[in-house]
Amino acid sequence: MDDFIRAAIAEAQQGLQEGGIPIGSVLVKDGKIIGRGHNRRVQNSDPVTHAEIDCLRNAGRIGKYSETILYSTLMPCYLCAGAVVQFGIKQVIVGESETFPGAREFMESHGVKVIDLNLDECKQLMSEFIQKNPRLWNEDIGE
């Protein structure tokens, strides 16, 4: 497991400690983290502050995104995948997609390389959260 996915997991854990949904993300350029974020929907009472959106906001305006890699603990949903495509991010590396399949095909159909690490740590984090908070999870995924 590399340092970047570890940083995304740390973001997810921070979100959980804040009372939110444990999904984290980091944006990497030239081998350095330039943005970090976690799902803040609960904390900010904001339906669109998903981890990847929070991460992009925290990275700020960087100009060209095509040379970045987005790491996320969970496969991005269509909202976040739309941001990936809109900004021209060419690679997304995720901790897992078993819990939520997300919008992988959408990203790939727009030329994004998607790598699923299938990490037990990410699956366990989500599984434990969903068992304790099924209503909140269903709200997050729009069910």
Residue pairs with C-beta under 8 A, 6 or more apart in sequence:
1 117
1 119
1 121
4 26
4 28
4 33
4 69
4 71
4 93
5 71
5 73
5 93
5 95
5 117
5 119
7 24
7 26
7 33
7 36
7 71
8 24
8 25
8 26
8 51
8 71
8 72
8 73
8 95
9 24
9 73
9 95
9 121
9 122
9 125
10 24
11 24
11 25
11 26
11 36
11 37
11 38
11 51
11 55
11 73
12 22
12 23
12 24
12 38
12 39
12 51
12 73
12 122
12 125
13 22
13 24
13 125
14 24
14 38
15 21
15 22
15 23
15 24
15 38
15 39
15 40
15 43
15 51
16 22
16 125
16 129
18 38
18 40
18 42
18 43
19 42
19 43
20 38
20 39
20 40
20 41
20 42
20 43
21 39
21 41
21 42
21 129
21 133
21 136
21 137
21 140
22 38
22 39
22 73
22 125
22 126
22 129
23 38
23 39
23 50
23 51
23 72
23 73
23 74
23 126
24 36
24 37
24 38
24 39
24 51
24 72
24 73
25 36
25 37
25 38
25 51
25 52
25 54
25 55
25 70
25 71
25 72
25 73
26 33
26 35
26 36
26 37
26 55
26 70
26 71
27 33
27 34
27 35
27 36
27 55
27 56
27 59
27 68
27 69
27 70
27 71
28 34
28 68
28 69
28 70
28 71
29 62
29 67
29 68
29 69
30 67
34 59
34 62
34 68
35 55
35 56
35 57
35 58
35 59
35 60
36 55
36 58
37 51
37 52
37 53
37 54
37 55
37 56
37 57
37 58
38 51
38 54
39 49
39 50
39 51
39 54
39 140
40 46
40 49
40 54
41 47
41 48
41 49
41 50
41 140
42 136
43 49
48 79
50 76
50 77
50 79
50 80
51 72
51 73
51 74
51 80
52 70
52 72
52 76
52 80
52 83
52 84
53 79
53 80
53 83
55 70
56 83
56 87
62 68
64 88
65 87
65 88
65 89
66 88
66 89
66 90
67 90
68 89
68 90
69 89
69 90
69 91
69 92
69 93
70 76
70 84
70 89
70 91
70 92
70 93
71 92
71 93
71 94
72 80
72 92
72 93
72 94
72 95
73 94
73 95
73 96
73 122
73 125
73 126
74 94
74 95
74 96
74 97
74 99
74 100
74 102
74 122
74 126
75 94
75 96
75 97
75 100
75 101
75 102
75 103
75 104
75 114
75 116
76 84
76 92
76 94
76 102
76 103
76 107
77 100
77 102
77 103
77 141
78 102
78 103
78 106
80 102
80 103
81 102
81 103
81 104
81 106
81 107
81 112
82 103
82 106
84 92
84 107
84 112
85 106
85 107
85 110
85 112
89 112
90 111
90 112
90 113
91 112
91 113
91 114
91 115
92 107
92 112
92 113
92 114
92 115
93 114
93 115
93 117
94 102
94 114
94 115
94 116
94 117
95 117
95 119
95 121
95 122
95 123
96 116
96 117
96 118
96 119
96 122
96 123
96 126
97 104
97 116
97 118
98 118
98 123
99 122
99 123
99 126
99 127
99 130
100 126
100 141
104 114
104 116
107 114
108 114
129 137
130 137
